[in-house]
Amino acid sequence: MNAYRFTSGQEPSDEMLSQLMKEVALEARESSKKAADAHFEQMRRNIANQKTAWEERINSIING
């Protein structure tokens, strides 16, 4: 459907419109999943960094 372009003189058929909507929905799902995956990966890195910082802080208190 990449070839179709909305123009004032040409309306898409129901089949074309349905296909366009399916493609948009698929792209939206993929984009949303990619953003969520990146968000949770960043959260995992932040947790690991905070864990390391707390471990170092606790060790410095224990060991003086």
GROMACS elastic network, one bead per residue, 0.5 to 0.9 nm:
[ bonds ]
;  ai    aj funct       b0    kb
    1     4     6  0.55833   500
    1     5     6  0.88424   500
    1    16     6  0.76791   500
    1    19     6  0.73856   500
    1    20     6  0.66461   500
    1    23     6  0.83542   500
    2     5     6  0.78659   500
    2    20     6  0.89172   500
    4    12     6  0.83683   500
    4    16     6  0.85644   500
    4    20     6  0.89754   500
    5    10     6  0.88607   500
    6     9     6  0.85188   500
    6    10     6  0.69441   500
    6    11     6  0.71343   500
    6    12     6  0.76284   500
    7    10     6  0.55236   500
    7    11     6  0.73530   500
    8    11     6  0.75137   500
   12    15     6  0.78668   500
   12    16     6  0.56415   500
   12    17     6  0.57890   500
   13    16     6  0.50953   500
   13    17     6  0.60695   500
   13    18     6  0.84421   500
   14    17     6  0.50636   500
   14    18     6  0.59771   500
   14    19     6  0.85424   500
   15    18     6  0.50549   500
   15    19     6  0.61650   500
   15    20     6  0.85859   500
   16    19     6  0.50971   500
   16    20     6  0.61077   500
   16    21     6  0.85965   500
   17    20     6  0.50319   500
   17    21     6  0.61429   500
   17    22     6  0.86114   500
   18    21     6  0.51510   500
   18    22     6  0.62290   500
   18    23     6  0.87019   500
   19    22     6  0.50802   500
   19    23     6  0.62165   500
   19    24     6  0.86286   500
   20    23     6  0.51666   500
   20    24     6  0.61747   500
   20    25     6  0.85915   500
   21    24     6  0.50875   500
   21    25     6  0.60683   500
   21    26     6  0.85557   500
   22    25     6  0.51047   500
   22    26     6  0.61468   500
   22    27     6  0.86526   500
   23    26     6  0.50869   500
   23    27     6  0.61851   500
   23    28     6  0.85372   500
   24    27     6  0.51392   500
   24    28     6  0.60704   500
   24    29     6  0.86293   500
   25    28     6  0.50370   500
   25    29     6  0.61806   500
   25    30     6  0.86328   500
   26    29     6  0.51645   500
   26    30     6  0.62088   500
   26    31     6  0.85560   500
   27    30     6  0.51128   500
   27    31     6  0.60116   500
   27    32     6  0.84559   500
   28    31     6  0.50928   500
   28    32     6  0.59846   500
   28    33     6  0.85145   500
   29    32     6  0.51000   500
   29    33     6  0.60879   500
   29    34     6  0.85370   500
   30    33     6  0.51719   500
   30    34     6  0.61241   500
   30    35     6  0.86297   500
   31    34     6  0.51143   500
   31    35     6  0.61895   500
   31    36     6  0.86021   500
   32    35     6  0.51548   500
   32    36     6  0.61096   500
   32    37     6  0.85293   500
   33    36     6  0.50636   500
   33    37     6  0.59812   500
   33    38     6  0.84996   500
   34    37     6  0.51485   500
   34    38     6  0.61794   500
   34    39     6  0.85814   500
   35    38     6  0.51573   500
   35    39     6  0.60993   500
   35    40     6  0.87056   500
   36    40     6  0.61875   500
   36    41     6  0.85013   500
   37    40     6  0.53113   500
   37    41     6  0.60888   500
   37    42     6  0.85927   500
   38    41     6  0.50996   500
   38    42     6  0.61647   500
   38    43     6  0.86096   500
   39    42     6  0.51971   500
   39    43     6  0.62659   500
   39    44     6  0.87844   500
   40    44     6  0.61908   500
   40    45     6  0.86705   500
   41    44     6  0.50530   500
   41    45     6  0.63667   500
   41    46     6  0.86787   500
   42    45     6  0.50806   500
   42    46     6  0.61678   500
   42    47     6  0.86030   500
   43    46     6  0.50096   500
   43    47     6  0.61141   500
   43    48     6  0.85978   500
   44    47     6  0.50975   500
   44    48     6  0.61935   500
   44    49     6  0.86226   500
   45    48     6  0.50966   500
   45    49     6  0.61537   500
   45    50     6  0.85960   500
   46    49     6  0.50786   500
   46    50     6  0.61041   500
   46    51     6  0.84887   500
   47    50     6  0.50969   500
   47    51     6  0.60028   500
   47    52     6  0.85639   500
   48    51     6  0.50538   500
   48    52     6  0.62003   500
   48    53     6  0.86216   500
   49    52     6  0.51631   500
   49    53     6  0.61948   500
   49    54     6  0.86752   500
   50    54     6  0.61081   500
   50    55     6  0.84926   500
   51    54     6  0.51820   500
   51    55     6  0.60803   500
   51    56     6  0.85973   500
   52    55     6  0.50690   500
   52    56     6  0.61739   500
   52    57     6  0.85664   500
   53    56     6  0.51933   500
   53    57     6  0.61631   500
   53    58     6  0.86422   500
   54    58     6  0.59941   500
   54    59     6  0.84074   500
   55    58     6  0.51638   500
   55    59     6  0.60319   500
   55    60     6  0.85140   500
   56    59     6  0.51127   500
   56    60     6  0.60926   500
   56    61     6  0.86557   500
   57    60     6  0.51569   500
   57    61     6  0.63255   500
   57    62     6  0.87080   500
   58    61     6  0.51384   500
   58    62     6  0.61553   500
   58    63     6  0.85071   500
   59    62     6  0.50279   500
   59    63     6  0.58253   500
   59    64     6  0.79600   500
   60    63     6  0.51890   500
   60    64     6  0.54285   500
   61    64     6  0.51307   500
